[in-house]
Amino acid sequence: MIGILVAANKEWAFIKEYYKDDIKELKTYVFGEYFEKAINGKAVLIFKCGARKSNASASTQYIIDHFNPEKLILIGTAAGVNNRYSLTDVLIPNTAIQSDGDFIEKGQPFRDRNITRIDLSKYSVEGNYTIASRDKPLIYKEDCELLGKYSVDICDMEAAAVANICHLNNKELIILKGISDFPGNYDPTDERQYQEFVENVPRVMARILNDYVSEFI
C-alpha cells in the first residue's frame, strides 16, 4: 500500500471533489479523513495529514505505525522563493530544511539536524530542488530574500517535518509541491497574495494529480 498525504483544507477539498466518483467510503482516523482508491493497479490510501509541522509530523508517524505504507507521497501547494520558477510549476525536492530558528537571521548555515536529504535516484527526476518548512506562512519579502540566500526554491509548513519522520523510520518519501503564490510580490497587508493562493490551489492540485502522481506509484 502507498500513502498520499494532503495538508491544507483547500487542497483536501479539491482532492475529494477530484476523486468523488472513486470514493466508496470516506473514513476517519485520529488526524482527519482518508479514503482508499486504486492507482496504476495499486492500493493507495489518501490521507488528510493536517497543516503545519506538528500536525503533519504526528500524523505521518501515526500512519507509518498503523498502516505501514511502503512509501509516502506528500502533495500540495508551496510558496515560491526562487523566481526562476513560475506559478503552478511543480517541484520534486531532494532536500528539505526545517527553517525556523534565529540562526538563519544571523546568517549562520542550517544545522545538519534541520536538513533531510531525499533519495530520488531510482526515479527520472532532473535537477536539485530545496524546500524549506516553517511554522508560519511565508508572507514577507525579506523572509523570501533570506531563504533565497540559502538556495531555497519553495517554502511550505509541512514537508521538512514529514521528511524527517520518514527518514527516522527508513520510509521512502516523495514530495510533489506546486507553486501557488509568490509572497515577495505583495505587501503583507495586501489580500492579493491570499487570493493568488486560493486561485492556484485547484490549478496546482490538478497538475500534480494529472501529470505527476502516477509516475511515483
C-alpha positions in Angstrom: 0.0 0.0 0.0 1.1 3.5 -0.8 0.1 6.6 1.2 -0.6 10.0 -0.2 -0.6 12.9 2.3 -2.5 16.2 1.8 -2.2 19.0 4.4 -4.3 22.1 3.7 -8.1 22.3 3.9 -8.4 23.7 0.4 -6.2 21.0 -1.0 -8.2 18.3 0.7 -11.5 19.8 -0.6 -10.1 19.6 -4.1 -8.9 16.0 -3.6 -12.4 14.9 -2.5 -14.0 16.6 -5.5 -11.5 15.3 -7.9 -12.0 11.7 -6.7 -15.6 11.9 -5.8 -16.6 9.2 -8.2 -13.9 6.9 -6.8 -14.5 7.3 -3.1 -16.5 4.3 -1.9 -16.2 5.1 1.8 -14.7 8.2 3.5 -13.2 7.1 6.7 -11.7 8.9 9.7 -8.6 8.4 11.8 -7.1 10.5 14.6 -5.9 13.3 12.4 -8.7 13.6 9.9 -10.3 11.9 6.9 -8.9 9.3 4.5 -10.1 7.0 1.7 -8.8 4.2 -0.5 -8.6 4.1 -4.3 -6.5 2.2 -6.8 -3.9 4.0 -8.9 -2.0 2.1 -11.6 -3.5 -1.1 -10.1 -2.0 -0.5 -6.7 -3.9 0.2 -3.4 -3.5 3.8 -2.3 -4.7 5.4 0.9 -5.1 9.2 0.6 -4.9 11.0 4.0 -5.6 14.5 5.2 -2.5 14.9 7.4 -3.1 18.4 8.8 -1.4 21.7 8.2 1.8 22.9 9.9 4.8 20.8 11.0 3.4 19.5 14.3 0.2 18.1 12.8 2.0 16.7 9.7 4.8 15.0 11.6 2.5 13.4 14.2 0.0 12.2 11.5 2.9 10.8 9.4 4.2 8.8 12.4 0.7 7.5 13.1 0.2 6.5 9.5 3.5 4.7 9.5 2.7 2.9 12.7 -0.8 1.9 12.0 -0.9 1.5 8.2 2.7 0.6 7.3 2.8 2.1 3.8 5.6 1.0 1.5 6.2 4.7 0.8 4.5 8.1 1.2 3.9 10.9 -1.3 3.3 14.4 0.1 1.4 16.5 -2.4 0.2 20.1 -2.3 1.0 23.8 -2.7 4.0 25.8 -1.7 5.1 29.5 -1.8 7.6 30.3 -4.4 11.0 31.6 -3.3 13.2 31.2 -6.4 11.9 33.5 -9.1 13.4 31.2 -11.8 10.1 29.3 -11.5 6.5 30.3 -12.3 3.1 29.9 -10.7 1.8 26.2 -10.9 5.3 24.8 -11.6 5.7 21.5 -9.7 9.0 20.8 -8.0 10.2 17.5 -6.6 12.7 18.4 -3.8 15.6 16.2 -2.8 16.4 18.5 0.1 14.0 19.5 2.9 15.0 22.0 5.5 13.3 23.0 8.8 14.0 26.7 8.6 12.7 28.0 11.9 15.3 29.4 14.3 17.2 32.6 14.9 20.4 31.1 13.3 19.1 31.9 9.9 18.6 35.5 10.8 22.2 35.6 11.9 23.3 34.3 8.6 24.5 31.0 10.0 24.3 27.8 8.0 21.5 25.4 8.6 22.4 22.7 11.2 22.6 19.1 10.0 19.7 18.1 12.2 17.5 20.6 10.3 18.3 19.1 6.9 16.8 15.9 5.4 18.2 14.5 2.1 15.6 12.6 0.0 16.9 9.9 -2.3 15.3 10.2 -5.7 18.0 8.2 -7.6 15.6 5.5 -8.8 13.3 8.0 -10.5 13.8 10.1 -13.6 13.9 13.4 -11.7 16.2 16.1 -13.2 17.7 18.9 -11.1 18.1 19.5 -7.4 15.4 21.4 -5.5 15.2 22.6 -1.9 12.0 23.1 0.1 12.0 24.9 3.4 9.3 24.4 6.0 8.4 26.9 8.8 5.7 27.2 11.4 4.0 30.2 9.8 3.1 31.2 6.3 5.7 32.9 4.1 4.4 36.5 3.5 7.3 38.9 3.9 9.6 39.8 1.1 12.6 39.9 3.4 11.9 36.4 4.5 11.8 35.3 0.9 15.1 37.0 0.3 16.7 35.4 3.3 15.6 31.9 2.3 16.9 32.7 -1.2 20.4 33.2 0.2 20.3 29.6 1.3 19.3 28.4 -2.2 15.7 27.6 -1.1 13.3 27.2 -4.1 9.9 26.8 -2.4 8.5 27.0 1.1 5.6 25.3 3.0 4.7 24.4 6.5 4.9 20.6 6.5 7.3 18.9 4.1 10.6 19.1 6.1 8.8 17.7 9.2 7.3 14.8 7.2 10.7 14.2 5.5 12.4 13.9 8.9 9.8 11.4 10.2 10.2 9.3 7.1 14.0 9.4 7.4 13.8 8.3 11.1 11.5 5.4 10.1 13.5 4.4 7.0 10.4 5.1 4.9 10.6 6.3 1.3 9.1 9.7 0.7 8.3 11.7 -2.5 7.4 15.4 -2.2 5.3 16.9 -5.0 4.8 20.6 -4.4 3.4 23.2 -6.9 3.9 26.9 -6.6 0.6 28.7 -5.6 1.9 32.2 -4.9 5.0 34.4 -4.7 4.9 36.2 -1.3 7.6 38.7 -2.2 5.3 40.2 -4.9 2.9 41.8 -2.5 2.8 44.0 0.6 2.0 41.7 3.6 -1.3 43.6 4.2 -2.4 43.1 0.6 -5.0 40.3 0.3 -4.0 39.7 -3.3 -1.4 37.1 -2.1 -4.1 35.1 -0.4 -6.3 35.4 -3.5 -3.4 34.2 -5.6 -3.1 31.2 -3.4 -6.8 30.4 -3.5 -7.0 30.7 -7.3 -4.0 28.5 -7.8 -4.8 25.7 -5.4 -7.0 23.9 -7.9 -4.6 24.5 -10.7 -1.6 23.1 -8.8 -3.5 20.1 -7.4 -4.9 19.2 -10.8 -1.4 19.4 -12.3 0.0 17.2 -9.6 -2.7 14.6 -9.9 -2.9 14.6 -13.7 0.8 14.7 -14.5 2.9 13.5 -11.6 1.3 11.2 -9.0 1.1 8.1 -11.2 4.8 8.3 -12.1 5.6 7.5 -8.4 3.0 4.8 -7.7 
